[in-house]
Amino acid sequence: MKYFLTTPLYYVNAAPHIGHAYSTIIADVIKRFRRMKGDDVFLVTGTDEHGQHVERAVKAAGLQPQEFTDRIAGAYRSTWDELGLDYDSFIRTTNPQHHRTVQWLFDRCRKNNFIYKGQYTGQYCVNCELYVNDAGPGDPCPNCGRVTETVTEENFFFKLSAFEGRLLKLYEDHPDFIQPEARRNEVISFVRSGLRDLSITRTSIKWGIPVPAEGRHVFYVWFDALIGYMSALGFGGDAAQVAQAEKLWPADLHLVGKEILRFHAVYWPAFLMAAGLPIPKRIFAHGHLLFEGEKMSKSRGNIVRPTPVARVMGVEGLRYYLLRDIVFGQDGGFSYDALVTRYNADLANGLGNLTSRTLTMINKYCGGTIQGVIPDDPAGAPDPEIGRLAGEVISQTTACFENFEFSRALEAVWSLQAAVDKYIVTHKPWELA
């Protein structure tokens, strides 16, 4: 069975930090789990490279836009490779194939009469690339708190207001479409409060995908970036590409940060409905990864890069800590002290010591081979309690992974490790030998 999942397309305003790595590691873990179950899994990740925020960052860096985005996109790709993450496609929104897919989806929506030309005057947050409909001049952005800017420009608008009822029906008919439940409730409340038509192009910036035959217009970043999930498969390309893409679409899972859930759970399904295309099956929004209780940012100087951590603790040590200590779907804290403590307690002193003593006994008492059960020797019979517990742990771990409860899954695995440790201490196999 096919299973198509995606990470967010990461914004190229800076090199990747541990929060970006967390999202991608989770996606990699899900891919490996689904593949173990026999699914044909396809994982897409990549970078979102357009918009006013990037345009200003480029100017501040004194670089050309393509040079700047090449550098940051390369940092993401090299980081994922160093962390051993098994992605199948790395899509960049500056890729010509992506441009074709965006224009293809725009044409479909326009032909279905869900796009019109108008004029927008209102507040815009450059940092979030977000129009703030209810804000006045000088008001802060509700997402990031930065002061919004007043803009007036000709735009193309998407008839988002036409999809309020259809979206609410989607959420009702498919309760698992948005997870976790608290995030689902937030989205439902937002949609019920009323949807306004959405500006999907800009004329005040140049760094973006041009709208076909419209001169000054470039696509608004969220109409652009979301479509990357489809351009990575080849939609909008030749017949062979489209045929292959249709085998994988729709996405079985979009993994996103909670701050971009609205775009994925409201705008994205509406765009697809307008184009007459299947919508994703599930969107899961995880929380922020905090460092010492604060969200990571360059201004605070508290950015944690994943590769130095992995080089010291090992890639698997980092993966284990992130999955074990952070409840997926909630905000979690990254701490160097907690990482070292968890590594020593579970991996070195727990799993490491158990592995060492078991291998030592196999070599010392069993000639270096795992012994079969001796039918007539009670001491050689397998312990039914350990066997029963192992079966329960396998079932519990599988169920937890199905529900993205990674921390609970690892708790279950470590309960088996503790039971085996206790068994060895109680039965003292060295005395039996």
C-alpha positions as CSV (number, residue, x, y, z in Angstrom):
1,M,0.0,0.0,0.0
2,K,1.3,3.5,-0.8
3,Y,2.0,6.0,2.0
4,F,2.9,9.5,1.0
5,L,4.0,11.9,3.8
6,T,5.6,15.4,3.9
7,T,7.5,17.7,6.2
8,P,6.8,21.4,6.0
9,L,8.8,23.2,3.3
10,Y,11.2,25.1,5.5
11,Y,11.6,28.9,5.1
12,V,15.0,29.9,3.9
13,N,15.6,32.9,6.1
14,A,18.2,31.1,8.1
15,A,20.1,27.7,8.4
16,P,18.2,24.8,10.0
17,H,18.0,24.5,13.8
18,I,17.0,21.6,16.1
19,G,13.3,22.4,15.7
20,H,13.5,21.9,11.9
21,A,15.5,18.7,12.5
22,Y,12.8,17.5,15.0
23,S,10.0,17.7,12.3
24,T,12.1,15.9,9.8
25,I,13.4,13.2,12.2
26,I,9.7,12.4,13.1
27,A,8.9,12.1,9.4
28,D,11.9,9.8,8.9
29,V,10.8,7.7,11.8
30,I,7.2,7.4,10.4
31,K,8.6,6.4,7.0
32,R,10.8,3.7,8.5
33,F,7.9,2.3,10.6
34,R,5.5,2.3,7.6
35,R,8.1,0.6,5.5
36,M,8.6,-2.1,8.1
37,K,4.9,-2.8,7.9
38,G,5.3,-3.3,4.1
39,D,4.0,0.0,2.8
40,D,5.5,1.7,-0.3
41,V,6.5,5.0,1.4
42,F,7.4,8.3,-0.3
43,L,8.7,11.2,1.8
44,V,8.9,14.8,0.6
45,T,10.8,17.6,2.3
46,G,12.2,20.8,0.9
47,T,12.5,24.6,1.2
48,D,10.1,27.5,0.7
49,E,12.2,30.2,-1.0
50,H,10.0,33.1,-2.0
51,G,8.3,36.1,-0.4
52,Q,9.0,39.5,1.0
53,H,10.8,38.2,4.1
54,V,13.3,36.4,1.9
55,E,13.6,39.5,-0.3
56,R,14.6,41.6,2.7
57,A,17.0,39.0,4.1
58,V,18.7,38.9,0.7
59,K,19.1,42.6,0.7
60,A,20.5,42.7,4.2
61,A,23.0,39.9,3.3
62,G,24.1,41.8,0.1
63,L,23.5,38.8,-2.1
64,Q,21.4,37.9,-5.1
65,P,18.2,36.1,-4.3
66,Q,19.1,32.9,-6.0
67,E,22.6,32.9,-4.5
68,F,21.1,33.3,-1.0
69,T,18.4,30.6,-1.4
70,D,20.9,28.2,-2.9
71,R,23.1,28.6,0.1
72,I,20.4,28.1,2.7
73,A,18.7,25.2,0.8
74,G,22.1,23.5,0.5
75,A,22.5,23.8,4.3
76,Y,19.1,22.1,4.8
77,R,20.0,19.3,2.4
78,S,23.4,18.7,3.9
79,T,22.0,18.7,7.4
80,W,19.4,16.1,6.6
81,D,22.0,14.0,4.8
82,E,24.4,14.1,7.8
83,L,21.5,13.1,10.1
84,G,20.9,10.1,7.9
85,L,17.3,11.1,7.0
86,D,15.8,9.0,4.3
87,Y,13.8,11.4,2.1
88,D,12.7,10.6,-1.5
89,S,12.4,14.1,-2.9
90,F,13.8,17.5,-1.8
91,I,11.6,20.2,-3.5
92,R,12.7,23.8,-3.8
93,T,10.1,26.4,-4.7
94,T,12.7,28.0,-7.0
95,N,12.6,24.8,-9.1
96,P,11.2,25.3,-12.6
97,Q,9.0,22.2,-12.2
98,H,7.5,23.9,-9.1
99,H,6.7,27.0,-11.1
100,R,4.9,25.0,-13.7
101,T,2.8,23.2,-11.0
102,V,1.8,26.5,-9.3
103,Q,0.7,28.0,-12.6
104,W,-1.2,24.7,-13.4
105,L,-3.1,24.8,-10.2
106,F,-3.8,28.5,-10.5
107,D,-5.3,27.9,-14.0
108,R,-7.5,25.1,-12.7
109,C,-8.9,27.3,-9.9
110,R,-9.4,30.2,-12.2
111,K,-11.2,28.2,-14.8
112,N,-13.6,27.0,-12.1
113,N,-14.4,30.6,-11.2
114,F,-12.7,30.7,-7.8
115,I,-10.2,33.4,-8.6
116,Y,-10.9,37.1,-9.4
117,K,-8.9,40.3,-9.7
118,G,-9.4,43.1,-7.1
119,Q,-7.6,45.5,-4.8
120,Y,-6.4,45.0,-1.3
121,T,-5.7,47.7,1.4
122,G,-4.9,46.5,4.8
123,Q,-2.3,45.2,7.2
124,Y,0.4,42.8,6.3
125,C,3.0,40.9,8.5
126,V,6.2,40.6,6.6
127,N,7.6,38.1,9.1
128,C,4.7,35.7,8.8
129,E,3.9,36.5,5.2
130,L,0.3,37.0,6.4
131,Y,-2.5,39.5,5.7
132,V,-4.0,40.4,9.1
133,N,-7.6,41.3,8.2
134,D,-8.8,42.6,11.5
135,A,-5.7,44.7,12.3
136,G,-5.4,48.5,12.0
137,P,-2.4,50.6,11.1
138,G,0.5,49.9,13.5
139,D,-1.3,46.9,15.2
140,P,0.8,43.9,16.0
141,C,0.6,40.6,14.1
142,P,-1.5,38.1,16.2
143,N,1.0,35.3,15.4
144,C,4.5,36.9,16.0
145,G,3.7,40.2,17.7
146,R,5.7,42.3,15.2
147,V,4.2,45.5,13.9
148,T,2.2,45.1,10.7
149,E,2.6,47.2,7.6
150,T,-0.2,48.9,5.7
151,V,-0.2,47.9,2.0
152,T,-2.4,48.8,-1.0
153,E,-2.1,46.9,-4.2
154,E,-3.8,45.1,-7.0
155,N,-4.2,41.4,-6.3
156,F,-5.8,38.3,-7.5
157,F,-8.2,36.9,-4.8
158,F,-9.2,33.3,-4.1
159,K,-12.8,32.8,-3.1
160,L,-12.1,31.3,0.3
161,S,-15.4,32.5,1.6
162,A,-17.2,30.0,-0.7
163,F,-15.6,27.0,1.1
164,E,-16.7,27.7,4.7
165,G,-19.5,25.1,4.6
166,R,-17.4,22.5,2.7
167,L,-14.5,22.8,5.1
168,L,-16.7,22.4,8.2
169,K,-18.3,19.3,6.6
170,L,-14.8,17.9,5.9
171,Y,-13.8,18.4,9.6
172,E,-17.1,16.8,10.8
173,D,-17.0,13.8,8.4
174,H,-13.3,13.1,8.9
175,P,-12.4,13.8,12.6
176,D,-8.9,12.5,12.1
177,F,-8.2,15.1,9.3
178,I,-6.7,17.5,11.8
179,Q,-4.7,16.3,14.8
180,P,-4.3,16.6,17.7
181,E,-7.8,17.3,18.9
182,A,-7.0,20.6,20.5
183,R,-5.6,21.9,17.1
184,R,-8.7,20.6,15.3
185,N,-10.9,22.6,17.6
186,E,-8.9,25.7,17.0
187,V,-9.3,25.4,13.2
188,I,-13.1,24.7,13.5
189,S,-13.5,27.8,15.6
190,F,-11.6,29.9,13.1
191,V,-13.6,28.7,10.1
192,R,-16.9,29.1,12.0
193,S,-16.0,32.7,12.7
194,G,-16.3,33.4,9.0
195,L,-13.8,33.2,6.1
196,R,-12.9,36.1,3.9
197,D,-11.5,35.9,0.4
198,L,-7.8,35.5,0.3
199,S,-5.3,37.6,-1.7
200,I,-3.0,35.1,-3.5
201,T,-0.7,37.5,-5.5
202,R,1.4,40.5,-4.8
203,T,2.6,43.4,-6.9
204,S,4.8,45.1,-4.4
205,I,7.5,42.5,-4.5
206,K,9.5,40.9,-7.3
207,W,11.0,37.7,-5.7
208,G,8.3,35.1,-6.5
209,I,6.7,33.1,-9.2
210,P,5.2,35.3,-11.9
211,V,1.4,34.9,-12.6
212,P,1.0,33.9,-16.3
213,A,0.4,36.9,-18.6
214,E,-0.1,39.3,-15.7
215,G,3.2,41.2,-15.7
216,R,3.8,42.6,-12.2
217,H,2.0,39.9,-10.2
218,V,3.8,37.2,-8.3
219,F,2.2,34.5,-6.3
220,Y,1.6,35.1,-2.6
221,V,3.9,32.7,-0.7
222,W,1.2,30.5,0.8
223,F,-0.4,29.8,-2.6
224,D,3.1,29.1,-3.8
225,A,4.7,27.0,-1.0
226,L,1.8,24.6,-0.3
227,I,1.8,23.4,-3.9
228,G,5.3,22.2,-3.4
229,Y,3.8,18.9,-2.1
230,M,2.4,18.3,-5.6
231,S,5.2,19.7,-7.6
232,A,7.6,17.3,-5.9
233,L,5.5,14.5,-7.5
234,G,5.4,16.0,-11.0
235,F,1.9,17.5,-11.3
236,G,1.8,20.0,-14.1
237,G,4.5,18.2,-16.0
238,D,4.3,15.8,-18.9
239,A,1.9,12.9,-19.1
240,A,4.3,10.4,-17.7
241,Q,5.1,12.6,-14.7
242,V,1.4,13.2,-14.0
243,A,0.6,9.5,-14.2
244,Q,3.3,8.7,-11.6
245,A,2.1,11.6,-9.4
246,E,-1.5,10.4,-9.4
247,K,-0.3,7.1,-8.0
248,L,0.9,8.8,-4.8
249,W,-1.6,11.6,-4.4
250,P,-3.3,12.5,-2.1
251,A,-0.9,12.9,0.8
252,D,-1.6,10.4,3.6
253,L,0.1,12.8,6.1
254,H,1.3,16.4,6.2
255,L,3.5,17.0,9.3
256,V,3.5,20.7,10.2
257,G,4.3,23.1,13.0
258,K,1.3,24.4,14.9
259,E,2.0,28.0,13.7
260,I,1.3,27.0,10.1
261,L,-1.7,24.7,10.7
262,R,-4.2,27.3,9.5
263,F,-2.6,27.5,6.0
264,H,-2.6,23.7,5.7
265,A,-6.0,22.9,7.2
266,V,-8.0,25.8,5.7
267,Y,-6.3,27.3,2.7
268,W,-4.7,24.1,1.3
269,P,-7.9,21.9,1.2
270,A,-9.8,24.9,-0.2
271,F,-7.3,25.4,-3.0
272,L,-7.6,21.7,-3.9
273,M,-11.4,21.6,-3.7
274,A,-11.4,24.6,-6.1
275,A,-9.1,22.8,-8.5
276,G,-11.2,19.6,-8.3
277,L,-8.4,17.6,-6.8
278,P,-8.3,15.1,-3.9
279,I,-7.4,16.5,-0.5
280,P,-4.9,15.1,2.0
281,K,-6.0,12.5,4.4
282,R,-4.4,13.8,7.6
283,I,-2.6,16.9,8.9
284,F,-0.8,16.6,12.2
285,A,0.5,19.8,13.9
286,H,3.2,19.4,16.5
287,G,4.3,22.0,19.1
288,H,7.3,24.2,19.3
289,L,10.7,22.9,20.5
290,L,11.8,25.4,23.2
291,F,15.3,25.9,24.5
292,E,15.4,26.7,28.2
293,G,11.7,27.6,28.1
294,E,11.9,30.0,25.2
295,K,11.2,29.7,21.5
296,M,14.5,29.7,19.6
297,S,15.3,32.8,17.6
298,K,18.4,34.6,16.2
299,S,17.5,37.7,18.2
300,R,17.7,35.8,21.5
301,G,20.9,34.0,20.5
302,N,19.5,30.7,21.6
303,I,19.6,28.7,18.3
304,V,20.6,25.1,18.7
305,R,22.0,23.5,15.5
306,P,21.4,19.7,15.2
307,T,24.7,18.6,13.5
308,P,27.1,19.6,16.4
309,V,24.8,17.7,18.8
310,A,24.7,14.6,16.5
311,R,28.5,14.7,16.1
312,V,29.0,14.5,19.9
313,M,26.1,12.3,21.0
314,G,25.6,10.3,17.8
315,V,22.7,10.6,15.4
316,E,20.8,7.7,17.1
317,G,21.3,9.3,20.6
318,L,19.8,12.6,19.3
319,R,16.9,10.8,17.6
320,Y,16.2,8.7,20.8
321,Y,16.2,11.8,23.1
322,L,13.8,13.8,20.8
323,L,11.3,10.9,20.5
324,R,11.6,9.9,24.2
325,D,11.5,13.2,26.0
326,I,9.1,15.2,23.8
327,V,5.4,14.3,23.6
328,F,4.6,14.6,20.0
329,G,1.9,17.2,19.4
330,Q,2.8,19.3,22.4
331,D,5.5,22.0,23.0
332,G,8.7,20.4,24.3
333,G,11.9,21.6,25.8
334,F,15.4,20.9,24.5
335,S,18.1,20.8,27.1
336,Y,21.7,19.7,26.9
337,D,21.6,18.5,30.5
338,A,18.4,16.4,29.8
339,L,20.0,15.0,26.6
340,V,23.1,13.8,28.5
341,T,21.0,12.5,31.4
342,R,18.7,10.5,29.1
343,Y,21.6,9.2,27.0
344,N,23.4,7.9,30.1
345,A,20.4,6.5,31.9
346,D,18.7,4.8,29.0
347,L,21.2,4.1,26.3
348,A,24.5,3.7,28.2
349,N,23.5,2.4,31.6
350,G,20.2,0.7,30.5
351,L,20.4,-0.7,27.0
352,G,24.2,-0.6,26.8
353,N,24.8,-2.5,30.0
354,L,22.1,-5.1,29.2
355,T,23.6,-5.7,25.8
356,S,27.1,-5.9,27.2
357,R,26.3,-8.4,30.0
358,T,24.2,-10.5,27.6
359,L,26.9,-10.7,24.9
360,T,29.5,-11.5,27.6
361,M,27.4,-14.4,29.0
362,I,26.8,-15.8,25.4
363,N,30.5,-15.8,24.8
364,K,31.5,-17.0,28.3
365,Y,28.9,-19.7,28.9
366,C,27.5,-20.6,25.5
367,G,30.6,-20.8,23.3
368,G,29.6,-17.6,21.4
369,T,26.4,-19.0,20.0
370,I,22.8,-18.6,21.0
371,Q,21.7,-21.9,22.4
372,G,18.5,-23.7,21.4
373,V,16.0,-24.9,24.0
374,I,17.0,-28.3,25.5
375,P,13.7,-30.3,25.7
376,D,14.6,-32.4,28.7
377,D,16.4,-29.7,30.7
378,P,14.1,-27.4,32.8
379,A,16.9,-24.9,33.1
380,G,16.9,-24.6,29.3
381,A,13.1,-23.8,29.0
382,P,12.2,-20.3,27.9
383,D,10.6,-18.1,30.6
384,P,6.9,-17.7,29.8
385,E,6.6,-14.4,31.6
386,I,9.3,-12.7,29.5
387,G,7.8,-14.1,26.3
388,R,4.3,-12.9,27.2
389,L,5.6,-9.4,28.1
390,A,7.6,-9.2,24.8
391,G,4.5,-10.0,22.9
392,E,2.6,-7.3,24.7
393,V,5.3,-4.7,24.2
394,I,5.4,-5.4,20.5
395,S,1.6,-4.9,20.2
396,Q,1.7,-1.8,22.4
397,T,4.6,-0.2,20.6
398,T,3.0,-0.8,17.2
399,A,-0.2,0.8,18.4
400,C,1.6,3.8,19.8
401,F,3.5,4.3,16.5
402,E,0.2,4.2,14.6
403,N,-1.1,7.0,16.8
404,F,2.2,9.0,16.7
405,E,2.7,8.4,20.4
406,F,6.5,7.9,20.2
407,S,7.3,8.7,23.8
408,R,4.8,6.1,25.0
409,A,6.2,3.6,22.5
410,L,9.7,4.0,23.8
411,E,8.4,3.7,27.4
412,A,7.0,0.3,26.5
413,V,10.2,-0.8,24.9
414,W,12.2,0.2,28.0
415,S,9.7,-1.7,30.2
416,L,10.9,-4.9,28.4
417,Q,14.5,-3.9,28.9
418,A,13.9,-3.4,32.6
419,A,12.1,-6.8,32.9
420,V,15.0,-8.6,31.2
421,D,17.4,-6.9,33.5
422,K,15.4,-8.0,36.5
423,Y,15.2,-11.5,35.2
424,I,19.0,-11.8,34.9
425,V,19.5,-10.4,38.5
426,T,16.8,-12.8,39.9
427,H,17.9,-16.0,38.1
428,K,21.6,-15.4,38.1
429,P,22.5,-17.4,34.9
430,W,26.2,-17.3,35.8
431,E,25.4,-19.5,38.8
432,L,23.4,-21.9,36.6
433,A,26.4,-22.1,34.2
